[in-house]
Amino acid sequence: MSDCLPPTVLKLAEGLCDDEIHIWALPYDRAAGRLPVRRLLAGYLDSVVDDVVLTDAPHGRPELGGTHGGRLRFNWSHSGDRALVAIARSVQPGIDLEHRARRGARDVLALAQRFFAPQEVQALAALPAEERSSAFLQLWTVKEAVLKAQGRGLAYGLHRVVVDLWESGPVLVRFDDEPTTPWHVQALSLDPAWVAAVAWCGPSMHVRWCGEPH
Ligand SMILES: CC(C)(COP(=O)(O)OP(=O)(O)OC[C@H]1O[C@@H](n2cnc3c(N)ncnc32)[C@H](O)[C@@H]1OP(=O)(O)O)[C@@H](O)C(=O)NCCC(=O)NCCS
């Protein structure tokens, strides 16, 4: 049925297992709005883009509505001219993408003091100055991905999600003083100009990089 996606994309879409999260990279064009995501979802739903209806949950997270409501969960993030989309069947993913240059050479310690938890500020302050900016963005993307998976978004407060950066990857230390056991966070390796992370609550999942639809 899906008429606008190449066969390779449709094959991947068909193969989305319950224990997988698919990550897609898309070009982002503000004028197109959510159309590219709807097109991608149409491939997963074996439907046409006009039948992919998105509705906004109370805090703004778009979800599948209409006849396809509840069949897939997704989230996307855009920065500059790129976007990342996370799609899953059995968990609600949250994703965040940031372009290093677009964040500029701001005083990351001042930003962290304003938005992050005290132990993250301390961890950043203990790093050599040249490593701080990168660590800050890694923290930011993981924290925002958790808040987007939960659905309340940034307004809920980045300080509520406490993250440690280990050599093996980010680790969620605390979220709202609740046990973090059901939460999973993963940094996504893209080209070095970009920093991104995905998060979800629930069982372990395989995060599968699908690249750009072509
Ligand atoms: C949505 C929000 C997470 C955007 O952060 P951002 O870094 O600027 O943007 P990103 O590119 O990472 O994500 C944007 C996408 O997240 C999605 N999104 C919106 N609200 C969301 C939420 N509460 N949870 C998860 N995802 C959300 C949308 O798809 C949005 O893109 P679209 O509107 O073009 O479809 C942030 O603005 C937020 O937390 N908003 C919550 C609502 C809010 O605070 N409202 C009051 C604003 S004054």
The ligand as an SDF file (V2000), in Angstrom:
LIG
                    3D

 48 50  0  0  0  0  0  0  0  0999 V2000
    8.8990   19.4850   22.8040 C   0  0  0  0  0  0  0  0  0  0  0  0
   10.2280   19.7970   23.3910 C   0  0  0  0  0  0  0  0  0  0  0  0
   10.7570   18.5540   24.0630 C   0  0  0  0  0  0  0  0  0  0  0  0
   11.0960   20.2330   22.2020 C   0  0  0  0  0  0  0  0  0  0  0  0
   12.4330   20.2190   22.4570 O   0  0  0  0  0  0  0  0  0  0  0  0
   13.4640   20.6320   21.3270 P   0  0  0  0  0  0  0  0  0  0  0  0
   14.8260   20.1920   21.7730 O   0  0  0  0  0  0  0  0  0  0  0  0
   13.2870   22.0430   20.9740 O   0  0  0  0  0  0  0  0  0  0  0  0
   12.9970   19.8590   20.0430 O   0  0  0  0  0  0  0  0  0  0  0  0
   13.2010   18.3930   19.4840 P   0  0  0  0  0  0  0  0  0  0  0  0
   13.5480   18.6020   18.0750 O   0  0  0  0  0  0  0  0  0  0  0  0
   14.0960   17.5190   20.2860 O   0  0  0  0  0  0  0  0  0  0  0  0
   11.7410   17.7390   19.5920 O   0  0  0  0  0  0  0  0  0  0  0  0
   10.6820   18.3230   18.9600 C   0  0  0  0  0  0  0  0  0  0  0  0
    9.6300   17.2750   18.7700 C   0  0  0  0  0  0  0  0  0  0  0  0
    9.3320   16.6010   19.9790 O   0  0  0  0  0  0  0  0  0  0  0  0
    7.9680   16.1960   19.9440 C   0  0  0  0  0  0  0  0  0  0  0  0
    7.3450   16.6030   21.1940 N   0  0  0  0  0  0  0  0  0  0  0  0
    6.6330   17.7120   21.4760 C   0  0  0  0  0  0  0  0  0  0  0  0
    6.2470   17.7010   22.7800 N   0  0  0  0  0  0  0  0  0  0  0  0
    6.7320   16.5740   23.3150 C   0  0  0  0  0  0  0  0  0  0  0  0
    6.6540   15.9910   24.6090 C   0  0  0  0  0  0  0  0  0  0  0  0
    6.0250   16.5830   25.6150 N   0  0  0  0  0  0  0  0  0  0  0  0
    7.2450   14.7970   24.8130 N   0  0  0  0  0  0  0  0  0  0  0  0
    7.8770   14.1770   23.8050 C   0  0  0  0  0  0  0  0  0  0  0  0
    8.0010   14.6790   22.5550 N   0  0  0  0  0  0  0  0  0  0  0  0
    7.4240   15.8630   22.3220 C   0  0  0  0  0  0  0  0  0  0  0  0
    7.3330   16.8380   18.7120 C   0  0  0  0  0  0  0  0  0  0  0  0
    7.2470   15.8500   17.7210 O   0  0  0  0  0  0  0  0  0  0  0  0
    8.3360   17.8960   18.3320 C   0  0  0  0  0  0  0  0  0  0  0  0
    8.4700   18.1420   16.9700 O   0  0  0  0  0  0  0  0  0  0  0  0
    7.2700   18.6220   16.0020 P   0  0  0  0  0  0  0  0  0  0  0  0
    6.3830   19.5070   16.8050 O   0  0  0  0  0  0  0  0  0  0  0  0
    7.9780   19.3050   14.8690 O   0  0  0  0  0  0  0  0  0  0  0  0
    6.5960   17.3600   15.5900 O   0  0  0  0  0  0  0  0  0  0  0  0
   10.1470   20.9340   24.4130 C   0  0  0  0  0  0  0  0  0  0  0  0
    9.8030   22.1260   23.7820 O   0  0  0  0  0  0  0  0  0  0  0  0
    9.1550   20.6060   25.4940 C   0  0  0  0  0  0  0  0  0  0  0  0
    9.5100   19.9570   26.4400 O   0  0  0  0  0  0  0  0  0  0  0  0
    7.8960   20.9930   25.4020 N   0  0  0  0  0  0  0  0  0  0  0  0
    6.9160   20.4960   26.3940 C   0  0  0  0  0  0  0  0  0  0  0  0
    5.7490   21.3190   26.4030 C   0  0  0  0  0  0  0  0  0  0  0  0
    6.0830   22.6590   26.9430 C   0  0  0  0  0  0  0  0  0  0  0  0
    7.0300   22.8560   27.6320 O   0  0  0  0  0  0  0  0  0  0  0  0
    5.2360   23.5870   26.6270 N   0  0  0  0  0  0  0  0  0  0  0  0
    5.4010   24.8980   27.1020 C   0  0  0  0  0  0  0  0  0  0  0  0
    6.3910   25.6190   26.2500 C   0  0  0  0  0  0  0  0  0  0  0  0
    6.5360   27.2530   26.8690 S   0  0  0  0  0  0  0  0  0  0  0  0
  1  2  1  0
  2  3  1  0
  2  4  1  0
  2 36  1  0
  4  5  1  0
  5  6  1  0
  6  7  2  0
  6  8  1  0
  6  9  1  0
  9 10  1  0
 10 11  2  0
 10 12  1  0
 10 13  1  0
 13 14  1  0
 14 15  1  0
 15 16  1  0
 15 30  1  0
 16 17  1  0
 17 18  1  0
 17 28  1  0
 18 19  1  0
 18 27  1  0
 19 20  2  0
 20 21  1  0
 21 22  1  0
 21 27  2  0
 22 23  1  0
 22 24  2  0
 24 25  1  0
 25 26  2  0
 26 27  1  0
 28 29  1  0
 28 30  1  0
 30 31  1  0
 31 32  1  0
 32 33  2  0
 32 34  1  0
 32 35  1  0
 36 37  1  0
 36 38  1  0
 38 39  2  0
 38 40  1  0
 40 41  1  0
 41 42  1  0
 42 43  1  0
 43 44  2  0
 43 45  1  0
 45 46  1  0
 46 47  1  0
 47 48  1  0
M  END
$$$$
